[in-house]
Amino acid sequence: MSADNNYSGGNGGQFGASWGASFGARPSPAGAAPRPGPEPVKDISTAQFMSEVVEASHQRPVLVDFWAPWCGPCKQLQPALERAVAALGGAVKLVKMNIDEHPEIPGQMGIQSIPAVVAFVEGRPKDAFMGAKPEGEIKRFLEKLTGPAGPSQIDMALEDAARLAQEGQPAEAASLYASILQHEPQNIAAITGLGALYLEMGEIEQAKGMLAAVPQDKAADPAAASLRAAIDLAEQAASLGDPTALQQRIEQNPKDYEARFDLALIYNAMGQREEAVDELLAVVQRDRKWRDDGARAQLVTFFEAWGPADPATLYGRRRLSSLLFS
């Protein structure tokens, strides 16, 4: 292998011109065929390199992931790399080459460490990176080849699912979230979105199952924290009894803060969020010391469960600030 690994620079370094020319890089022909769609990632051999990489790169950029079975960072990189390429819907092709089984190509290219990912465009190496990179860096690398990417199909599906849920179509939203999870089982937005729908339908155990499916490295994600808080609130509300009886207690005694507190929990479980806010604010307004400012603390828990952009959160924060600072 070459002593110098000169391709790690932003434009592919010295090997891009010399090695690409040795394979007879040619201009893209006029009237080229339309770009193919996405396809499975192939492990290619030296004999396939010309057709699968050099020639194919005249239709669209081709990434070659040089790897080996014993390489831990290679195994870390591959899922993120495959997701990032798949999100482009066929704009970029990805192939893999095992350097232990096929050492000739990496030897000619001077590759001395793996994982190494090399991008070919118009028959020539254009850019490259080494090491296991986070998915965000991989996406930025791909954008240099394809231009800024618009929303992926997954992103658009997530938006549609959230819209359907907001429009009161939980079954349709749940079906869409489930479809997303078939493609991306660890998608945090789909996991928590489906969990929230289960809660709305009163299926607390199923919601807890979705929370358990959150990947460990995303346990602190705001969406996971919101679902966790919402489940806790739903479990509290399930044991609180009849809301009509609580309303009667409040009519008889407006200072029955226990009844107001419990009714707020029930309202939240029923999806009547502004009514839940109103009951707790009635306690805050009359007696901040009740339960050591427990009504305000419960409001904060609601806001965390609903998320910062939820209309009820905005309504509640605005009214709470008016009470506290007027």
CORRA-V8595 format. One record per backbone hydrogen bond with DSSP energy under -0.5 kcal/mol. NH is the residue of the N-H (numbers start at 0). CO is the residue of the C=O. If there is no record, write none. Layout:
nh = <NH	NH>
co = <CO	CO>
This chain:
nh = <1	5	7	8	11	13	15	15	16	16	17	18	19	19	20	21	22	22	23	24	31	41	43	43	48	48	51	52	53	54	55	56	57	58	59	60	61	62	63	64	64	65	65	66	66	70	71	74	75	76	77	78	79	80	81	82	83	84	85	86	87	88	89	90	92	94	95	96	98	98	101	105	106	107	108	109	109	110	111	114	115	116	117	117	118	119	120	121	123	125	126	127	128	130	132	136	137	138	139	140	141	142	143	144	144	145	146	155	156	157	158	159	160	161	162	163	164	165	166	167	168	172	173	174	175	176	177	178	179	180	181	182	182	183	186	187	190	191	192	193	194	195	196	197	198	199	200	201	202	203	206	207	208	209	210	211	212	212	213	217	218	220	224	225	226	227	228	229	230	231	232	233	234	235	236	237	238	239	245	246	247	248	249	250	251	252	255	256	259	260	261	262	263	264	265	266	267	268	269	270	271	272	275	276	277	278	279	280	281	282	283	284	285	286	289	291	292	293	294	296	297	298	299	300	301	302	303	304	305	306	309	313	314	315	316	317	318	319	320	321	322	323	324	325>
co = <106	3	4	5	8	5	11	12	12	13	13	14	14	15	16	17	18	19	20	19	28	93	41	95	44	45	47	48	48	49	50	52	54	55	55	90	119	92	117	62	94	63	115	64	96	67	69	70	71	72	73	74	75	76	77	78	79	80	81	82	84	85	84	87	60	62	41	64	66	96	97	101	102	103	104	105	106	105	109	65	65	128	63	115	126	61	123	56	120	118	118	8	116	114	130	133	133	134	135	136	137	138	139	140	141	141	142	151	152	153	154	155	156	157	158	159	160	161	162	164	163	168	169	170	171	172	173	174	175	176	177	178	179	179	183	185	186	187	188	189	190	191	192	193	194	195	196	198	197	201	202	203	204	205	206	207	208	209	210	214	215	217	220	221	222	223	224	225	226	227	228	229	230	231	232	233	235	236	241	242	243	244	245	246	247	248	252	254	255	256	257	258	259	260	261	262	263	264	265	267	266	270	271	272	273	274	275	276	277	278	279	280	281	282	286	288	287	289	289	292	293	294	295	296	297	298	299	300	301	302	306	309	310	311	312	313	314	315	316	317	318	319	320	321>
